Amino acid sequence: MKLTTSFGQINLIAPNIAEVIINNNIEITLEIVDEYDALMAKHFTQNYALLVNRINSYSFSYEALLCVASAQNLKALALINYRAENEQQTQNLKSARHMDNLNIKEFSGLELGRENSVKWLNKQLEDANKNQPTTSL
């Protein structure tokens, strides 16, 4: 299933994994983060993971950088980078959010990044679901 948004496209590639492709030359703002969060909350009520395919160039406002990827049931974030400037933006995200201990891993788009990232995301979700406390009646 593909969802078109004001900022790009979200492909639901598995029941609990979405691929996000941001349009070229977009600045991710707080409003875009809100739109994205609302879409994710609508489609994922359980643990989920994201594959961010950075095929296009875009940037983040500082405020958006501090809020993105904050959903409680988001368990892993795989970033596929194709250019050095994308890698730098990933480092900026990690640096700005180091206290949040985000589960982020980078993959090279030039070295089977999509395939490897989906495998990694599935493993992260499997681990998160194993470690999730169960409730007994």
A tleap script that builds the chain and sets N, CA, C and O, in Angstrom:
source leaprc.protein.ff14SB
mol = sequence {
  NMET LYS LEU THR THR SER PHE GLY GLN ILE
  ASN LEU ILE ALA PRO ASN ILE ALA GLU VAL
  ILE ILE ASN ASN ASN ILE GLU ILE THR LEU
  GLU ILE VAL ASP GLU TYR ASP ALA LEU MET
  ALA LYS HIE PHE THR GLN ASN TYR ALA LEU
  LEU VAL ASN ARG ILE ASN SER TYR SER PHE
  SER TYR GLU ALA LEU LEU CYS VAL ALA SER
  ALA GLN ASN LEU LYS ALA LEU ALA LEU ILE
  ASN TYR ARG ALA GLU ASN GLU GLN GLN THR
  GLN ASN LEU LYS SER ALA ARG HIE MET ASP
  ASN LEU ASN ILE LYS GLU PHE SER GLY LEU
  GLU LEU GLY ARG GLU ASN SER VAL LYS TRP
  LEU ASN LYS GLN LEU GLU ASP ALA ASN LYS
  ASN GLN PRO THR THR SER CLEU
}
set mol.1.N position { 0.847 -1.173 0.000 }
set mol.1.CA position { 0.000 0.000 0.000 }
set mol.1.C position { 0.891 1.235 0.000 }
set mol.1.O position { 1.889 1.289 0.718 }
set mol.2.N position { 0.526 2.224 -0.808 }
set mol.2.CA position { 1.283 3.472 -0.895 }
set mol.2.C position { 0.408 4.628 -0.428 }
set mol.2.O position { -0.754 4.749 -0.814 }
set mol.3.N position { 0.993 5.464 0.405 }
set mol.3.CA position { 0.313 6.664 0.886 }
set mol.3.C position { 1.065 7.880 0.363 }
set mol.3.O position { 2.281 7.984 0.525 }
set mol.4.N position { 0.343 8.790 -0.259 }
set mol.4.CA position { 0.952 10.024 -0.723 }
set mol.4.C position { 0.684 11.109 0.317 }
set mol.4.O position { -0.437 11.264 0.801 }
set mol.5.N position { 1.729 11.847 0.646 }
set mol.5.CA position { 1.631 12.895 1.663 }
set mol.5.C position { 2.101 14.222 1.066 }
set mol.5.O position { 2.513 14.289 -0.092 }
set mol.6.N position { 2.030 15.259 1.870 }
set mol.6.CA position { 2.516 16.566 1.419 }
set mol.6.C position { 4.039 16.594 1.284 }
set mol.6.O position { 4.586 17.447 0.585 }
set mol.7.N position { 4.716 15.670 1.947 }
set mol.7.CA position { 6.177 15.673 1.968 }
set mol.7.C position { 6.816 14.538 1.176 }
set mol.7.O position { 8.029 14.542 0.966 }
set mol.8.N position { 6.026 13.576 0.738 }
set mol.8.CA position { 6.594 12.451 0.006 }
set mol.8.C position { 5.649 11.276 -0.050 }
set mol.8.O position { 4.437 11.432 -0.201 }
set mol.9.N position { 6.222 10.101 0.073 }
set mol.9.CA position { 5.453 8.868 -0.063 }
set mol.9.C position { 5.821 7.909 1.054 }
set mol.9.O position { 6.979 7.828 1.463 }
set mol.10.N position { 4.822 7.182 1.544 }
set mol.10.CA position { 5.034 6.142 2.537 }
set mol.10.C position { 4.528 4.839 1.929 }
set mol.10.O position { 3.362 4.726 1.551 }
set mol.11.N position { 5.418 3.867 1.841 }
set mol.11.CA position { 5.076 2.549 1.315 }
set mol.11.C position { 5.003 1.578 2.486 }
set mol.11.O position { 5.978 1.416 3.220 }
set mol.12.N position { 3.872 0.941 2.662 }
set mol.12.CA position { 3.750 -0.078 3.696 }
set mol.12.C position { 4.257 -1.382 3.092 }
set mol.12.O position { 3.550 -2.031 2.320 }
set mol.13.N position { 5.490 -1.767 3.446 }
set mol.13.CA position { 6.153 -2.898 2.790 }
set mol.13.C position { 6.000 -4.200 3.566 }
set mol.13.O position { 6.364 -5.264 3.065 }
set mol.14.N position { 5.475 -4.129 4.757 }
set mol.14.CA position { 5.181 -5.296 5.583 }
set mol.14.C position { 4.130 -4.845 6.603 }
set mol.14.O position { 3.900 -3.646 6.760 }
set mol.15.N position { 3.498 -5.781 7.287 }
set mol.15.CA position { 2.477 -5.375 8.258 }
set mol.15.C position { 2.992 -4.420 9.335 }
set mol.15.O position { 2.217 -3.662 9.918 }
set mol.16.N position { 4.298 -4.458 9.597 }
set mol.16.CA position { 4.857 -3.624 10.657 }
set mol.16.C position { 6.090 -2.827 10.225 }
set mol.16.O position { 6.873 -2.385 11.066 }
set mol.17.N position { 6.260 -2.646 8.909 }
set mol.17.CA position { 7.389 -1.861 8.382 }
set mol.17.C position { 6.895 -0.920 7.290 }
set mol.17.O position { 6.182 -1.320 6.370 }
set mol.18.N position { 7.295 0.342 7.420 }
set mol.18.CA position { 6.978 1.340 6.400 }
set mol.18.C position { 8.276 1.898 5.823 }
set mol.18.O position { 9.269 2.076 6.529 }
set mol.19.N position { 8.238 2.166 4.529 }
set mol.19.CA position { 9.355 2.827 3.846 }
set mol.19.C position { 8.928 4.261 3.578 }
set mol.19.O position { 7.864 4.498 3.006 }
set mol.20.N position { 9.749 5.214 3.986 }
set mol.20.CA position { 9.460 6.627 3.800 }
set mol.20.C position { 10.425 7.180 2.758 }
set mol.20.O position { 11.641 7.021 2.866 }
set mol.21.N position { 9.854 7.834 1.743 }
set mol.21.CA position { 10.656 8.509 0.719 }
set mol.21.C position { 10.211 9.966 0.701 }
set mol.21.O position { 9.091 10.276 0.294 }
set mol.22.N position { 11.086 10.850 1.139 }
set mol.22.CA position { 10.802 12.283 1.198 }
set mol.22.C position { 11.073 12.894 -0.177 }
set mol.22.O position { 12.041 12.531 -0.846 }
set mol.23.N position { 10.213 13.819 -0.592 }
set mol.23.CA position { 10.413 14.513 -1.867 }
set mol.23.C position { 11.712 15.308 -1.847 }
set mol.23.O position { 12.214 15.666 -0.781 }
set mol.24.N position { 12.248 15.578 -3.020 }
set mol.24.CA position { 13.481 16.330 -3.172 }
set mol.24.C position { 13.294 17.783 -2.724 }
set mol.24.O position { 12.251 18.388 -2.974 }
set mol.25.N position { 14.309 18.331 -2.065 }
set mol.25.CA position { 14.380 19.736 -1.650 }
set mol.25.C position { 13.286 20.158 -0.672 }
set mol.25.O position { 12.856 21.311 -0.690 }
set mol.26.N position { 12.837 19.251 0.169 }
set mol.26.CA position { 11.849 19.553 1.205 }
set mol.26.C position { 12.585 19.886 2.495 }
set mol.26.O position { 13.628 19.303 2.790 }
set mol.27.N position { 12.045 20.818 3.254 }
set mol.27.CA position { 12.521 21.006 4.622 }
set mol.27.C position { 11.478 20.391 5.539 }
set mol.27.O position { 10.315 20.793 5.540 }
set mol.28.N position { 11.912 19.413 6.319 }
set mol.28.CA position { 11.019 18.767 7.276 }
set mol.28.C position { 10.822 19.740 8.435 }
set mol.28.O position { 11.777 20.120 9.111 }
set mol.29.N position { 9.566 20.136 8.654 }
set mol.29.CA position { 9.197 21.075 9.720 }
set mol.29.C position { 8.373 20.343 10.779 }
set mol.29.O position { 8.041 19.170 10.612 }
set mol.30.N position { 8.048 21.036 11.858 }
set mol.30.CA position { 7.187 20.447 12.888 }
set mol.30.C position { 5.828 20.040 12.328 }
set mol.30.O position { 5.263 19.026 12.738 }
set mol.31.N position { 5.305 20.828 11.393 }
set mol.31.CA position { 4.006 20.503 10.786 }
set mol.31.C position { 4.086 19.189 10.008 }
set mol.31.O position { 3.157 18.382 10.044 }
set mol.32.N position { 5.178 18.984 9.319 }
set mol.32.CA position { 5.364 17.738 8.573 }
set mol.32.C position { 5.527 16.572 9.535 }
set mol.32.O position { 4.981 15.495 9.296 }
set mol.33.N position { 6.268 16.768 10.617 }
set mol.33.CA position { 6.417 15.719 11.624 }
set mol.33.C position { 5.045 15.356 12.210 }
set mol.33.O position { 4.762 14.178 12.425 }
set mol.34.N position { 4.205 16.343 12.464 }
set mol.34.CA position { 2.849 16.080 12.967 }
set mol.34.C position { 2.028 15.274 11.962 }
set mol.34.O position { 1.340 14.327 12.341 }
set mol.35.N position { 2.096 15.644 10.684 }
set mol.35.CA position { 1.377 14.918 9.638 }
set mol.35.C position { 1.863 13.464 9.577 }
set mol.35.O position { 1.063 12.530 9.515 }
set mol.36.N position { 3.170 13.295 9.595 }
set mol.36.CA position { 3.777 11.968 9.563 }
set mol.36.C position { 3.347 11.146 10.784 }
set mol.36.O position { 2.936 9.995 10.640 }
set mol.37.N position { 3.439 11.732 11.984 }
set mol.37.CA position { 3.070 11.017 13.209 }
set mol.37.C position { 1.617 10.568 13.178 }
set mol.37.O position { 1.299 9.463 13.618 }
set mol.38.N position { 0.734 11.416 12.662 }
set mol.38.CA position { -0.690 11.059 12.571 }
set mol.38.C position { -0.894 9.872 11.629 }
set mol.38.O position { -1.684 8.977 11.928 }
set mol.39.N position { -0.194 9.857 10.505 }
set mol.39.CA position { -0.290 8.730 9.570 }
set mol.39.C position { 0.238 7.441 10.194 }
set mol.39.O position { -0.372 6.383 10.042 }
set mol.40.N position { 1.351 7.524 10.885 }
set mol.40.CA position { 1.922 6.334 11.509 }
set mol.40.C position { 1.001 5.798 12.606 }
set mol.40.O position { 0.816 4.586 12.717 }
set mol.41.N position { 0.427 6.678 13.407 }
set mol.41.CA position { -0.490 6.258 14.473 }
set mol.41.C position { -1.736 5.588 13.899 }
set mol.41.O position { -2.289 4.670 14.504 }
set mol.42.N position { -2.169 6.050 12.738 }
set mol.42.CA position { -3.350 5.470 12.092 }
set mol.42.C position { -3.074 4.059 11.573 }
set mol.42.O position { -3.951 3.197 11.631 }
set mol.43.N position { -1.868 3.818 11.070 }
set mol.43.CA position { -1.559 2.546 10.427 }
set mol.43.C position { -0.843 1.540 11.323 }
set mol.43.O position { -0.837 0.347 11.021 }
set mol.44.N position { -0.243 1.996 12.413 }
set mol.44.CA position { 0.506 1.100 13.295 }
set mol.44.C position { 0.068 1.286 14.736 }
set mol.44.O position { 0.371 2.301 15.362 }
set mol.45.N position { -0.647 0.300 15.256 }
set mol.45.CA position { -1.051 0.347 16.663 }
set mol.45.C position { -0.133 -0.507 17.531 }
set mol.45.O position { -0.150 -0.401 18.757 }
set mol.46.N position { 0.671 -1.356 16.885 }
set mol.46.CA position { 1.646 -2.201 17.578 }
set mol.46.C position { 3.052 -1.708 17.233 }
set mol.46.O position { 3.216 -0.692 16.557 }
set mol.47.N position { 4.058 -2.438 17.703 }
set mol.47.CA position { 5.443 -2.107 17.378 }
set mol.47.C position { 5.642 -2.078 15.866 }
set mol.47.O position { 5.104 -2.911 15.137 }
set mol.48.N position { 6.421 -1.105 15.413 }
set mol.48.CA position { 6.727 -0.998 13.988 }
set mol.48.C position { 8.134 -0.448 13.795 }
set mol.48.O position { 8.785 0.005 14.736 }
set mol.49.N position { 8.582 -0.503 12.537 }
set mol.49.CA position { 9.916 -0.026 12.187 }
set mol.49.C position { 9.822 0.770 10.895 }
set mol.49.O position { 8.891 0.603 10.107 }
set mol.50.N position { 10.807 1.638 10.697 }
set mol.50.CA position { 10.836 2.492 9.503 }
set mol.50.C position { 12.119 2.302 8.717 }
set mol.50.O position { 13.212 2.169 9.267 }
set mol.51.N position { 11.935 2.297 7.413 }
set mol.51.CA position { 13.043 2.324 6.477 }
set mol.51.C position { 12.953 3.686 5.788 }
set mol.51.O position { 12.006 3.946 5.045 }
set mol.52.N position { 13.924 4.544 6.030 }
set mol.52.CA position { 13.941 5.857 5.395 }
set mol.52.C position { 14.897 5.774 4.218 }
set mol.52.O position { 16.112 5.672 4.389 }
set mol.53.N position { 14.330 5.820 3.026 }
set mol.53.CA position { 15.102 5.710 1.795 }
set mol.53.C position { 15.482 7.124 1.364 }
set mol.53.O position { 14.655 7.859 0.823 }
set mol.54.N position { 16.732 7.498 1.605 }
set mol.54.CA position { 17.201 8.868 1.389 }
set mol.54.C position { 17.694 9.057 -0.040 }
set mol.54.O position { 18.799 9.549 -0.269 }
set mol.55.N position { 16.867 8.662 -0.991 }
set mol.55.CA position { 17.229 8.800 -2.400 }
set mol.55.C position { 17.230 10.266 -2.830 }
set mol.55.O position { 17.949 10.639 -3.757 }
set mol.56.N position { 16.436 11.089 -2.168 }
set mol.56.CA position { 16.370 12.527 -2.465 }
set mol.56.C position { 17.097 13.326 -1.396 }
set mol.56.O position { 17.392 12.816 -0.315 }
set mol.57.N position { 17.382 14.579 -1.709 }
set mol.57.CA position { 18.012 15.483 -0.740 }
set mol.57.C position { 16.937 16.320 -0.064 }
set mol.57.O position { 16.059 16.877 -0.723 }
set mol.58.N position { 17.018 16.400 1.252 }
set mol.58.CA position { 16.095 17.223 2.033 }
set mol.58.C position { 16.770 17.576 3.345 }
set mol.58.O position { 17.831 17.046 3.674 }
set mol.59.N position { 16.154 18.464 4.081 }
set mol.59.CA position { 16.744 18.921 5.333 }
set mol.59.C position { 15.689 18.938 6.435 }
set mol.59.O position { 14.500 18.750 6.173 }
set mol.60.N position { 16.131 19.162 7.658 }
set mol.60.CA position { 15.261 19.237 8.829 }
set mol.60.C position { 15.409 20.597 9.483 }
set mol.60.O position { 16.516 21.126 9.590 }
set mol.61.N position { 14.289 21.166 9.923 }
set mol.61.CA position { 14.403 22.302 10.829 }
set mol.61.C position { 14.918 21.736 12.153 }
set mol.61.O position { 14.745 20.549 12.427 }
set mol.62.N position { 15.541 22.567 12.961 }
set mol.62.CA position { 16.087 22.088 14.231 }
set mol.62.C position { 14.981 21.524 15.126 }
set mol.62.O position { 15.169 20.497 15.778 }
set mol.63.N position { 13.840 22.191 15.156 }
set mol.63.CA position { 12.717 21.745 15.985 }
set mol.63.C position { 12.221 20.374 15.539 }
set mol.63.O position { 11.915 19.522 16.373 }
set mol.64.N position { 12.143 20.159 14.228 }
set mol.64.CA position { 11.702 18.865 13.704 }
set mol.64.C position { 12.716 17.772 14.039 }
set mol.64.O position { 12.341 16.643 14.357 }
set mol.65.N position { 13.985 18.110 13.966 }
set mol.65.CA position { 15.046 17.153 14.278 }
set mol.65.C position { 14.914 16.640 15.711 }
set mol.65.O position { 15.219 15.481 15.994 }
set mol.66.N position { 14.461 17.504 16.602 }
set mol.66.CA position { 14.313 17.120 18.002 }
set mol.66.C position { 13.078 16.267 18.267 }
set mol.66.O position { 12.972 15.646 19.324 }
set mol.67.N position { 12.141 16.230 17.318 }
set mol.67.CA position { 10.873 15.519 17.521 }
set mol.67.C position { 10.702 14.277 16.665 }
set mol.67.O position { 9.973 13.361 17.045 }
set mol.68.N position { 11.350 14.233 15.535 }
set mol.68.CA position { 11.145 13.132 14.600 }
set mol.68.C position { 11.550 11.804 15.257 }
set mol.68.O position { 12.474 11.761 16.069 }
set mol.69.N position { 10.853 10.738 14.899 }
set mol.69.CA position { 11.135 9.375 15.380 }
set mol.69.C position { 10.917 9.224 16.880 }
set mol.69.O position { 11.665 8.509 17.547 }
set mol.70.N position { 9.898 9.892 17.414 }
set mol.70.CA position { 9.631 9.852 18.844 }
set mol.70.C position { 8.470 8.950 19.240 }
set mol.70.O position { 8.161 8.834 20.426 }
set mol.71.N position { 7.828 8.316 18.281 }
set mol.71.CA position { 6.668 7.478 18.602 }
set mol.71.C position { 7.079 6.337 19.529 }
set mol.71.O position { 8.124 5.714 19.340 }
set mol.72.N position { 6.255 6.077 20.518 }
set mol.72.CA position { 6.570 5.068 21.522 }
set mol.72.C position { 6.726 3.673 20.920 }
set mol.72.O position { 7.598 2.914 21.345 }
set mol.73.N position { 5.905 3.329 19.947 }
set mol.73.CA position { 5.983 1.979 19.402 }
set mol.73.C position { 6.891 1.869 18.166 }
set mol.73.O position { 6.910 0.828 17.509 }
set mol.74.N position { 7.637 2.926 17.846 }
set mol.74.CA position { 8.667 2.856 16.811 }
set mol.74.C position { 9.901 2.212 17.435 }
set mol.74.O position { 10.518 2.783 18.334 }
set mol.75.N position { 10.256 1.032 16.958 }
set mol.75.CA position { 11.322 0.260 17.593 }
set mol.75.C position { 12.655 0.316 16.863 }
set mol.75.O position { 13.693 0.032 17.462 }
set mol.76.N position { 12.653 0.672 15.589 }
set mol.76.CA position { 13.916 0.716 14.845 }
set mol.76.C position { 13.769 1.619 13.629 }
set mol.76.O position { 12.691 1.751 13.049 }
set mol.77.N position { 14.881 2.233 13.266 }
set mol.77.CA position { 14.912 3.161 12.146 }
set mol.77.C position { 16.143 2.851 11.305 }
set mol.77.O position { 17.275 3.009 11.762 }
set mol.78.N position { 15.912 2.407 10.071 }
set mol.78.CA position { 17.006 2.137 9.134 }
set mol.78.C position { 17.052 3.267 8.124 }
set mol.78.O position { 16.031 3.633 7.543 }
set mol.79.N position { 18.234 3.816 7.918 }
set mol.79.CA position { 18.424 4.914 6.978 }
set mol.79.C position { 19.312 4.450 5.833 }
set mol.79.O position { 20.443 4.012 6.045 }
set mol.80.N position { 18.785 4.550 4.615 }
set mol.80.CA position { 19.579 4.208 3.446 }
set mol.80.C position { 20.121 5.509 2.868 }
set mol.80.O position { 19.364 6.374 2.429 }
set mol.81.N position { 21.440 5.630 2.877 }
set mol.81.CA position { 22.112 6.821 2.371 }
set mol.81.C position { 22.780 6.531 1.038 }
set mol.81.O position { 23.324 5.451 0.806 }
set mol.82.N position { 22.720 7.537 0.167 }
set mol.82.CA position { 23.336 7.431 -1.156 }
set mol.82.C position { 24.462 8.435 -1.354 }
set mol.82.O position { 25.269 8.294 -2.273 }
set mol.83.N position { 24.520 9.457 -0.488 }
set mol.83.CA position { 25.507 10.532 -0.637 }
set mol.83.C position { 26.112 10.890 0.720 }
set mol.83.O position { 25.514 10.650 1.768 }
set mol.84.N position { 27.294 11.461 0.674 }
set mol.84.CA position { 28.000 11.841 1.900 }
set mol.84.C position { 27.207 12.849 2.729 }
set mol.84.O position { 27.229 12.787 3.959 }
set mol.85.N position { 26.505 13.780 2.072 }
set mol.85.CA position { 25.734 14.766 2.846 }
set mol.85.C position { 24.581 14.109 3.600 }
set mol.85.O position { 24.172 14.604 4.650 }
set mol.86.N position { 24.053 13.007 3.083 }
set mol.86.CA position { 23.019 12.269 3.802 }
set mol.86.C position { 23.596 11.643 5.067 }
set mol.86.O position { 22.953 11.636 6.117 }
set mol.87.N position { 24.807 11.120 4.957 }
set mol.87.CA position { 25.468 10.536 6.118 }
set mol.87.C position { 25.692 11.595 7.195 }
set mol.87.O position { 25.569 11.302 8.384 }
set mol.88.N position { 26.019 12.815 6.792 }
set mol.88.CA position { 26.222 13.891 7.751 }
set mol.88.C position { 24.905 14.242 8.446 }
set mol.88.O position { 24.893 14.486 9.652 }
set mol.89.N position { 23.814 14.270 7.711 }
set mol.89.CA position { 22.514 14.551 8.332 }
set mol.89.C position { 22.143 13.461 9.327 }
set mol.89.O position { 21.550 13.746 10.367 }
set mol.90.N position { 22.482 12.233 9.022 }
set mol.90.CA position { 22.227 11.134 9.959 }
set mol.90.C position { 23.029 11.345 11.232 }
set mol.90.O position { 22.517 11.135 12.332 }
set mol.91.N position { 24.269 11.755 11.093 }
set mol.91.CA position { 25.096 12.036 12.272 }
set mol.91.C position { 24.514 13.194 13.083 }
set mol.91.O position { 24.551 13.175 14.313 }
set mol.92.N position { 23.975 14.204 12.390 }
set mol.92.CA position { 23.337 15.323 13.093 }
set mol.92.C position { 22.132 14.841 13.897 }
set mol.92.O position { 21.924 15.277 15.029 }
set mol.93.N position { 21.343 13.946 13.313 }
set mol.93.CA position { 20.189 13.386 14.019 }
set mol.93.C position { 20.647 12.613 15.244 }
set mol.93.O position { 20.116 12.808 16.337 }
set mol.94.N position { 21.617 11.750 15.071 }
set mol.94.CA position { 22.127 10.962 16.195 }
set mol.94.C position { 22.674 11.871 17.295 }
set mol.94.O position { 22.454 11.623 18.480 }
set mol.95.N position { 23.377 12.906 16.900 }
set mol.95.CA position { 23.958 13.827 17.869 }
set mol.95.C position { 22.882 14.601 18.629 }
set mol.95.O position { 22.937 14.724 19.853 }
set mol.96.N position { 21.907 15.118 17.889 }
set mol.96.CA position { 20.838 15.894 18.529 }
set mol.96.C position { 19.981 15.037 19.447 }
set mol.96.O position { 19.413 15.540 20.416 }
set mol.97.N position { 19.884 13.749 19.150 }
set mol.97.CA position { 18.985 12.866 19.893 }
set mol.97.C position { 19.729 11.795 20.690 }
set mol.97.O position { 19.140 10.768 21.031 }
set mol.98.N position { 21.002 12.012 20.991 }
set mol.98.CA position { 21.790 10.972 21.656 }
set mol.98.C position { 21.207 10.537 22.997 }
set mol.98.O position { 21.384 9.384 23.390 }
set mol.99.N position { 20.529 11.411 23.697 }
set mol.99.CA position { 19.926 11.068 24.989 }
set mol.99.C position { 18.707 10.154 24.839 }
set mol.99.O position { 18.309 9.489 25.796 }
set mol.100.N position { 18.119 10.119 23.651 }
set mol.100.CA position { 16.919 9.315 23.422 }
set mol.100.C position { 17.235 7.855 23.105 }
set mol.100.O position { 16.332 7.018 23.076 }
set mol.101.N position { 18.505 7.545 22.869 }
set mol.101.CA position { 18.911 6.181 22.538 }
set mol.101.C position { 18.081 5.575 21.414 }
set mol.101.O position { 17.586 4.454 21.529 }
set mol.102.N position { 17.935 6.324 20.334 }
set mol.102.CA position { 17.189 5.833 19.181 }
set mol.102.C position { 17.903 4.618 18.589 }
set mol.102.O position { 19.132 4.582 18.522 }
set mol.103.N position { 17.137 3.645 18.170 }
set mol.103.CA position { 17.682 2.444 17.537 }
set mol.103.C position { 17.785 2.717 16.035 }
set mol.103.O position { 16.862 2.431 15.272 }
set mol.104.N position { 18.925 3.275 15.630 }
set mol.104.CA position { 19.144 3.700 14.246 }
set mol.104.C position { 20.351 2.956 13.671 }
set mol.104.O position { 21.369 2.765 14.338 }
set mol.105.N position { 20.201 2.548 12.422 }
set mol.105.CA position { 21.347 1.965 11.715 }
set mol.105.C position { 21.337 2.500 10.296 }
set mol.105.O position { 20.287 2.627 9.666 }
set mol.106.N position { 22.535 2.813 9.807 }
set mol.106.CA position { 22.703 3.321 8.439 }
set mol.106.C position { 23.104 2.192 7.498 }
set mol.106.O position { 23.812 1.256 7.867 }
set mol.107.N position { 22.619 2.323 6.263 }
set mol.107.CA position { 22.951 1.373 5.213 }
set mol.107.C position { 23.308 2.157 3.964 }
set mol.107.O position { 22.793 3.252 3.738 }
set mol.108.N position { 24.186 1.598 3.161 }
set mol.108.CA position { 24.563 2.227 1.903 }
set mol.108.C position { 23.594 1.791 0.818 }
set mol.108.O position { 23.359 0.599 0.619 }
set mol.109.N position { 23.034 2.769 0.121 }
set mol.109.CA position { 22.149 2.472 -0.985 }
set mol.109.C position { 22.874 1.837 -2.151 }
set mol.109.O position { 22.248 1.279 -3.052 }
set mol.110.N position { 24.174 1.920 -2.137 }
set mol.110.CA position { 24.976 1.376 -3.217 }
set mol.110.C position { 25.452 -0.047 -2.928 }
set mol.110.O position { 26.116 -0.661 -3.763 }
set mol.111.N position { 25.115 -0.569 -1.749 }
set mol.111.CA position { 25.576 -1.908 -1.351 }
set mol.111.C position { 24.429 -2.729 -0.771 }
set mol.111.O position { 24.492 -3.150 0.384 }
set mol.112.N position { 23.386 -2.959 -1.559 }
set mol.112.CA position { 22.219 -3.737 -1.134 }
set mol.112.C position { 21.584 -3.182 0.140 }
set mol.112.O position { 21.098 -3.936 0.983 }
set mol.113.N position { 21.594 -1.867 0.267 }
set mol.113.CA position { 21.091 -1.219 1.472 }
set mol.113.C position { 19.647 -1.534 1.790 }
set mol.113.O position { 19.310 -1.762 2.952 }
set mol.114.N position { 18.789 -1.553 0.793 }
set mol.114.CA position { 17.364 -1.790 1.057 }
set mol.114.C position { 17.144 -3.205 1.572 }
set mol.114.O position { 16.454 -3.406 2.571 }
set mol.115.N position { 17.724 -4.175 0.900 }
set mol.115.CA position { 17.567 -5.573 1.306 }
set mol.115.C position { 18.122 -5.804 2.713 }
set mol.115.O position { 17.463 -6.420 3.550 }
set mol.116.N position { 19.320 -5.313 2.968 }
set mol.116.CA position { 19.943 -5.490 4.276 }
set mol.116.C position { 19.188 -4.743 5.367 }
set mol.116.O position { 19.090 -5.228 6.494 }
set mol.117.N position { 18.658 -3.574 5.048 }
set mol.117.CA position { 17.939 -2.805 6.059 }
set mol.117.C position { 16.626 -3.487 6.443 }
set mol.117.O position { 16.251 -3.474 7.615 }
set mol.118.N position { 15.929 -4.078 5.487 }
set mol.118.CA position { 14.680 -4.777 5.803 }
set mol.118.C position { 14.967 -5.985 6.700 }
set mol.118.O position { 14.217 -6.247 7.640 }
set mol.119.N position { 16.031 -6.711 6.422 }
set mol.119.CA position { 16.421 -7.838 7.279 }
set mol.119.C position { 16.711 -7.351 8.698 }
set mol.119.O position { 16.261 -7.953 9.673 }
set mol.120.N position { 17.463 -6.260 8.805 }
set mol.120.CA position { 17.811 -5.717 10.125 }
set mol.120.C position { 16.554 -5.252 10.861 }
set mol.120.O position { 16.403 -5.518 12.054 }
set mol.121.N position { 15.658 -4.568 10.167 }
set mol.121.CA position { 14.425 -4.089 10.805 }
set mol.121.C position { 13.585 -5.252 11.321 }
set mol.121.O position { 13.058 -5.192 12.432 }
set mol.122.N position { 13.458 -6.306 10.526 }
set mol.122.CA position { 12.703 -7.477 10.977 }
set mol.122.C position { 13.312 -8.074 12.238 }
set mol.122.O position { 12.584 -8.471 13.148 }
set mol.123.N position { 14.631 -8.140 12.303 }
set mol.123.CA position { 15.319 -8.665 13.493 }
set mol.123.C position { 15.077 -7.761 14.697 }
set mol.123.O position { 14.854 -8.250 15.804 }
set mol.124.N position { 15.120 -6.452 14.490 }
set mol.124.CA position { 14.889 -5.518 15.598 }
set mol.124.C position { 13.466 -5.655 16.137 }
set mol.124.O position { 13.251 -5.625 17.349 }
set mol.125.N position { 12.508 -5.803 15.245 }
set mol.125.CA position { 11.117 -5.983 15.670 }
set mol.125.C position { 10.930 -7.303 16.401 }
set mol.125.O position { 10.226 -7.368 17.408 }
set mol.126.N position { 11.554 -8.343 15.896 }
set mol.126.CA position { 11.491 -9.643 16.566 }
set mol.126.C position { 12.028 -9.529 17.989 }
set mol.126.O position { 11.406 -10.015 18.933 }
set mol.127.N position { 13.184 -8.888 18.138 }
set mol.127.CA position { 13.782 -8.705 19.461 }
set mol.127.C position { 12.897 -7.841 20.362 }
set mol.127.O position { 12.727 -8.154 21.541 }
set mol.128.N position { 12.339 -6.770 19.827 }
set mol.128.CA position { 11.479 -5.880 20.620 }
set mol.128.C position { 10.236 -6.618 21.093 }
set mol.128.O position { 9.801 -6.440 22.231 }
set mol.129.N position { 9.667 -7.440 20.232 }
set mol.129.CA position { 8.461 -8.172 20.603 }
set mol.129.C position { 8.751 -9.259 21.631 }
set mol.129.O position { 7.901 -9.556 22.471 }
set mol.130.N position { 9.953 -9.862 21.574 }
set mol.130.CA position { 10.360 -10.858 22.579 }
set mol.130.C position { 10.514 -10.206 23.949 }
set mol.130.O position { 10.154 -10.782 24.976 }
set mol.131.N position { 11.057 -8.990 23.938 }
set mol.131.CA position { 11.372 -8.307 25.199 }
set mol.131.C position { 10.205 -7.503 25.754 }
set mol.131.O position { 10.320 -6.892 26.816 }
set mol.132.N position { 9.096 -7.501 25.051 }
set mol.132.CA position { 7.928 -6.727 25.481 }
set mol.132.C position { 7.271 -7.458 26.647 }
set mol.132.O position { 7.007 -8.656 26.545 }
set mol.133.N position { 7.003 -6.768 27.745 }
set mol.133.CA position { 6.356 -7.428 28.878 }
set mol.133.C position { 4.948 -7.888 28.513 }
set mol.133.O position { 4.214 -7.201 27.803 }
set mol.134.N position { 4.599 -9.043 29.005 }
set mol.134.CA position { 3.252 -9.553 28.766 }
set mol.134.C position { 2.418 -9.327 30.025 }
set mol.134.O position { 2.938 -9.285 31.140 }
set mol.135.N position { 1.134 -9.185 29.820 }
set mol.135.CA position { 0.239 -9.011 30.951 }
set mol.135.C position { -0.540 -10.289 31.166 }
set mol.135.O position { -0.975 -10.934 30.213 }
set mol.136.N position { -0.708 -10.639 32.388 }
set mol.136.CA position { -1.495 -11.840 32.697 }
set mol.136.C position { -2.704 -11.434 33.499 }
set mol.136.O position { -2.672 -10.475 34.271 }
set mol.137.N position { -3.755 -12.169 33.306 }
set mol.137.CA position { -5.005 -11.869 34.003 }
set mol.137.C position { -5.164 -12.704 35.225 }
set mol.137.O position { -6.163 -12.579 35.932 }
savepdb mol mol.pdb
quit
